[in-house]
Amino acid sequence: MKKHQVTIIDIARQLGISKSTVSRALSCHPNVHEQTRIKVLKLAEEFEYQRNMFSVNLTRKATHTIGIIVPEFNRSFFPQVIKSAQEAAKDAGYNLIIAQSDENYQTEVTNAKLMLQYQVDGVLISLTKETNNFDHLKQFERRGVPIVFFNRVCDQIIAPKVIVDDYEGAFAAVEHLIETGKKKIAHLTGPETLKVCNNRKRGYFDALKKYDIPIDEELVLHYDLNLAQVRIYLNHFLAMDPRPDALFCVNDPTAVEVIKLLKAKGIKIPEEIAVVGFSNDLVSTFIEPQLTTVEQPIDQLGRTAVALLVDQINRDIANWKAHTVVLKTNLIIRASS
């Protein structure tokens, strides 16, 4: 059987079950036995059963519910996005189901399956730091369920995306440090699997190039965003001779942890080492000195993602759009630099 030519009838014949059973299994109807559902979904994936076929052969009943999957709740960024997304969803007549993946790929897979079981009309998702396989998300595409990525996105799936200009934000942050006289600027960044981290690193490099500051790969360290490990990487920088006079961090929680550790060592901020973060988390004004950071338009991010998703839900599948919305950042200069 050739791929891209499979219909519900083909799957039904292959498994020896009725067409209606296949339809219910594909839509995760609760009246279908779990083993039957697994067999149907496995065969549909094997034959690459396409989403436009679903639109012809499968009628999905609107639930007026959308899902949102975020990677973590450990910092204020994602809860703030959820808050704005929930308000926007309510205004559009939708309820919001919230799932948190705890930066774990398998949990993200489970959360995706949960959204399908609840038969949500569409899904917003920001990926975990571990996610490099996207088969679980392609299930939404195959079943005609629109998906919108935000913040941490996937380029392997054709879907709308909402991101901030991480590159320009990082460039502005490092340029600010250079303009204040800093010459040896270190960068503590996140996993290379995350596009946001790579874009911020590019901004860091290009700001140095603009001012003819030599690129030193020893000044760039990737870590897995586990704050307990920040001490290890900071000690690596402090052991350099001469040590860095500034540190640009991938996000605010990392920067705040750096400030706490530097203060414990009696290192003056920003005189000896300046610190800049990214995202303008609530914690950035609680630390002393207050943190210089790149502000992200969090409210706009959540509302834009919902608007794109609702637009997809209201479109015929053949007319879905997959453009990317890029939101501007704003450098907020405070006492840490």
C-alpha positions in Angstrom: 0.0 0.0 0.0 1.5 3.3 -1.1 2.0 6.1 1.3 -0.1 9.3 1.0 -3.0 7.2 -0.6 -4.5 5.7 2.6 -8.1 6.3 3.5 -10.1 5.4 6.6 -11.6 2.5 4.6 -8.1 1.2 3.9 -7.2 1.2 7.6 -10.5 -0.4 8.4 -9.9 -3.3 5.9 -6.3 -3.7 7.0 -7.3 -4.2 10.7 -10.6 -5.9 10.0 -12.8 -3.3 11.8 -15.5 -0.9 10.8 -14.9 2.5 9.2 -16.8 4.1 12.1 -14.5 2.5 14.6 -11.4 3.8 12.8 -12.9 7.3 12.7 -13.6 7.2 16.5 -10.1 5.8 17.2 -8.5 8.6 15.2 -10.4 11.2 17.1 -9.6 9.5 20.5 -13.3 8.8 21.2 -13.7 7.3 24.7 -15.9 4.4 23.4 -13.0 2.8 21.5 -11.0 0.1 23.2 -7.5 1.3 24.0 -5.8 -1.6 22.1 -7.9 -0.8 19.0 -7.0 2.8 19.3 -3.3 2.0 19.5 -3.4 -0.3 16.5 -5.3 2.3 14.4 -2.9 5.2 15.3 0.1 3.0 14.7 -1.1 2.0 11.3 -2.1 5.6 10.4 1.4 6.8 11.3 3.1 4.0 9.4 1.2 4.8 6.2 1.6 8.6 6.9 -2.2 9.2 6.9 -2.4 12.8 5.9 -4.3 15.6 7.7 -6.2 16.6 4.5 -7.7 13.1 4.5 -8.8 13.6 8.0 -10.6 16.7 7.0 -12.6 14.8 4.3 -13.2 11.6 6.2 -13.4 12.7 9.8 -15.8 15.2 11.3 -14.4 16.7 14.6 -16.9 18.1 17.0 -15.7 21.5 18.4 -15.1 21.4 22.2 -14.3 25.1 22.5 -11.2 24.1 24.4 -7.6 24.7 23.6 -4.5 23.3 25.3 -1.2 24.9 26.3 1.9 22.9 27.0 4.8 24.7 28.7 8.2 23.2 29.7 8.4 24.5 33.3 6.9 26.6 36.1 10.2 27.3 37.8 10.4 30.9 36.7 7.7 33.5 36.2 8.0 33.7 32.4 5.7 30.7 31.5 3.1 31.3 34.2 2.8 34.9 32.9 2.4 33.7 29.3 -0.3 31.3 30.5 -2.1 34.1 32.3 -2.3 36.3 29.1 -3.2 33.2 27.0 -6.0 32.3 29.3 -7.4 35.8 29.2 -7.2 35.9 25.4 -8.8 32.4 25.1 -11.7 33.4 27.4 -12.3 36.5 25.2 -12.4 34.3 22.2 -14.9 31.9 23.8 -12.4 29.1 24.6 -11.5 27.3 27.8 -7.8 26.5 28.4 -6.3 23.2 29.5 -2.8 23.7 31.0 0.0 21.0 31.0 3.6 21.4 32.3 6.3 19.1 31.0 9.0 19.7 33.7 11.7 20.0 31.0 11.2 16.3 30.3 10.6 15.0 26.8 8.6 11.9 27.8 6.3 14.1 29.9 5.8 16.3 26.9 4.8 13.3 24.9 2.4 12.3 27.6 1.0 15.8 27.7 0.5 15.8 23.9 -1.4 12.5 24.1 -3.5 14.0 26.9 -4.5 17.0 24.7 -5.6 14.6 22.0 -7.7 12.5 24.4 -9.4 15.7 25.6 -10.1 16.4 21.9 -8.9 20.0 22.1 -9.6 22.3 19.2 -6.0 23.4 19.0 -2.7 23.4 21.0 -0.1 26.0 22.0 3.2 24.5 22.9 6.7 25.6 24.0 9.2 22.7 23.8 11.3 21.2 26.6 15.1 21.5 26.6 15.3 17.7 25.8 13.0 17.7 22.8 14.7 16.7 19.5 12.1 14.2 18.2 8.8 15.6 17.1 6.7 12.6 16.1 4.3 13.2 19.0 3.6 16.7 17.6 3.1 15.5 14.1 0.1 13.5 15.4 -1.7 16.9 15.8 -0.9 17.6 12.1 -2.1 14.2 11.0 -5.4 14.5 12.9 -6.2 18.0 11.7 -5.6 19.6 15.1 -3.9 23.0 14.6 -0.8 23.7 16.6 1.0 27.0 17.4 4.6 27.1 18.8 5.7 29.9 21.0 9.1 30.9 22.6 10.7 27.5 22.1 9.8 26.4 18.6 10.3 23.6 16.1 11.3 24.2 12.5 10.6 20.7 11.4 6.8 21.1 11.6 5.0 23.6 9.4 2.9 25.6 11.9 2.6 29.2 13.1 5.2 30.4 15.5 5.4 33.3 18.0 8.9 34.3 19.1 10.7 37.3 20.4 13.8 38.7 18.6 16.3 36.9 20.8 19.1 37.8 18.5 18.5 41.6 18.6 17.9 41.4 22.4 21.2 39.7 23.0 23.0 42.0 20.7 21.6 45.1 22.5 22.6 43.6 25.9 26.2 42.9 24.9 26.5 46.2 23.1 25.4 47.9 26.3 28.2 46.1 28.2 30.8 47.1 25.7 29.7 50.7 25.7 30.1 50.8 29.5 33.7 49.8 29.0 33.6 46.0 29.5 36.0 44.1 27.3 36.0 40.5 28.4 32.4 39.5 28.4 31.5 35.9 29.2 28.3 34.2 28.1 26.5 31.5 30.2 23.9 30.0 27.8 21.5 27.1 27.7 21.3 23.8 25.8 22.3 23.9 22.2 19.0 22.0 21.4 17.1 25.2 22.1 16.9 27.7 19.3 16.4 30.6 21.7 19.8 29.9 23.2 21.5 29.7 19.8 19.9 33.0 18.7 21.0 34.8 21.8 24.5 33.3 21.3 24.6 34.7 17.8 23.6 38.1 19.1 26.4 37.9 21.6 29.0 37.0 19.0 27.9 39.6 16.5 28.0 42.4 19.1 31.6 41.5 19.9 32.5 41.4 16.2 30.9 44.9 15.6 33.4 46.3 18.1 36.3 44.2 17.0 36.5 42.3 20.2 38.1 38.9 19.6 35.9 35.8 19.9 37.0 33.5 22.7 35.1 30.2 22.8 36.4 29.7 26.3 34.1 32.5 27.4 31.0 30.7 26.2 29.6 27.8 28.3 26.4 25.8 27.7 24.5 24.4 30.6 21.2 22.5 31.1 19.4 25.4 33.0 19.7 23.6 36.3 20.5 26.5 38.6 22.3 24.2 41.0 25.1 24.0 38.5 25.6 27.7 38.0 28.2 27.8 40.7 30.4 25.3 38.8 30.3 27.4 35.6 30.8 30.7 37.4 33.9 29.3 39.2 35.2 28.3 35.8 35.0 31.9 34.6 36.4 33.3 37.9 39.5 31.0 37.6 40.5 32.7 34.3 43.4 35.1 34.4 42.3 37.8 33.7 38.8 36.9 34.6 35.8 38.3 32.8 34.6 41.8 33.6 31.0 41.0 32.5 28.7 38.1 32.2 25.7 37.9 29.8 23.3 35.2 31.0 20.8 33.3 28.9 17.9 34.1 31.3 17.1 36.1 34.5 17.1 33.1 36.9 20.7 32.3 35.8 21.7 35.9 36.2 20.2 36.2 39.6 22.0 33.1 40.8 25.2 34.6 39.4 24.7 37.8 41.4 24.0 35.9 44.6 27.2 33.9 44.1 29.3 36.9 43.2 28.1 38.8 46.3 28.9 35.8 48.5 32.5 36.0 47.2 32.7 39.7 47.9 33.0 40.6 44.2 31.6 44.1 43.4 28.8 44.4 40.9 29.1 46.0 38.4 32.5 47.5 39.2 34.4 44.2 39.0 31.9 42.1 37.1 28.7 43.4 35.4 25.8 41.0 35.0 22.9 41.1 32.4 20.0 38.7 32.1 17.2 38.1 29.6 13.4 38.1 29.9 12.7 40.7 32.8 11.3 38.1 35.1 9.7 39.3 38.3 12.8 38.3 40.3 15.0 40.8 38.4 13.8 43.7 40.6 14.0 41.7 43.8 17.7 41.1 43.7 20.3 43.7 44.9 21.7 45.2 42.8 18.7 45.1 40.5 19.3 43.2 37.3 19.8 44.7 33.9 17.8 42.6 31.5 16.2 42.2 28.1 12.4 42.6 28.5 10.2 40.3 26.5 6.6 41.3 25.7 5.1 38.4 27.6 1.5 39.6 27.5 1.7 40.1 23.8 3.3 36.8 23.3 0.5 34.9 24.9 -2.3 36.9 23.3 -0.7 36.6 19.8 -0.3 32.9 20.1 -4.0 32.4 21.0 -5.0 34.7 18.2 -3.0 32.7 15.7 -4.4 29.4 17.0 -8.1 30.6 16.9 -7.4 31.8 13.4 -6.2 28.3 12.4 -9.2 26.7 14.2 -11.6 28.8 12.1 -9.9 28.1 8.8 -10.4 25.1 6.5 -7.3 22.9 6.9 -6.3 23.5 3.3 -6.0 27.2 4.1 -3.9 27.0 7.3 -1.1 29.5 7.4 2.3 28.9 8.9 3.9 32.3 9.3 6.2 33.4 12.1 5.5 36.4 14.3 8.6 38.0 15.7 8.1 40.4 18.7 10.5 43.1 19.7 12.5 43.2 22.9 13.5 46.1 25.1 16.8 46.5 27.1 16.1 47.6 30.7 19.3 49.0 32.2 19.5 48.7 36.0 22.2 48.7 38.7 23.9 45.3 37.8 25.6 46.9 34.8 
